[in-house]
Amino acid sequence: MTSATWQQFTEAEPVFAAAVWSRFAATKHHVLATLRRDGSPRVSGTEVRIVGPDLTLGSMLNALKAVDLRRDGRFALHSNPGDGSMSGGDAKLAGVAIEIGDPRLKAAALDGRQADPGPFHLFRLDLTEAVLTSIAATNDALVIRSWRPGEPVREVRR
């Protein structure tokens, strides 16, 4: 499975990546899906940030979502739908989370937000797919745009 960093995504499809990011930037909290030990899904609230070339996700030490991601890094991330109007669309990402252990990178991810948060997990989210679903300007169809590394953005109307 081919994956890409956030920077690679933005370099490949800058307009689409900006539209996807606008949905995550619009609100603070989003929904993360991970895989439990038995393979069943777990959903958790989370925040994401862009740090350098990477989309990152932090977690309290040994939180279940972090335990899941350390065991099996596959994830799905759904942007908060906000007021439900679908203004700007509905964004979803999928990929593989890779834990970052370097203390300098972890400090950079905090960006001065907390002097000493104590131990925590930090993950880089490498993307295998980005999807943005919106309502057509004519109000008569859903417009589903999707991207995978190495491919152009595709659009489907339903």
Secondary structure as GFF3:
##gff-version 3
##sequence-region A 1 158
A	DSSP	alpha_helix	6	12	.	.	.	ID=ss1
A	DSSP	alpha_helix	14	25	.	.	.	ID=ss2
A	DSSP	beta_strand	30	35	.	.	.	ID=ss3
A	DSSP	beta_strand	41	46	.	.	.	ID=ss4
A	DSSP	beta_strand	48	51	.	.	.	ID=ss5
A	DSSP	beta_strand	54	60	.	.	.	ID=ss6
A	DSSP	alpha_helix	64	71	.	.	.	ID=ss7
A	DSSP	beta_strand	74	78	.	.	.	ID=ss8
A	DSSP	beta_strand	90	99	.	.	.	ID=ss9
A	DSSP	alpha_helix	103	110	.	.	.	ID=ss10
A	DSSP	beta_strand	120	135	.	.	.	ID=ss11
A	DSSP	beta_strand	142	147	.	.	.	ID=ss12
A	DSSP	beta_strand	154	157	.	.	.	ID=ss13
###
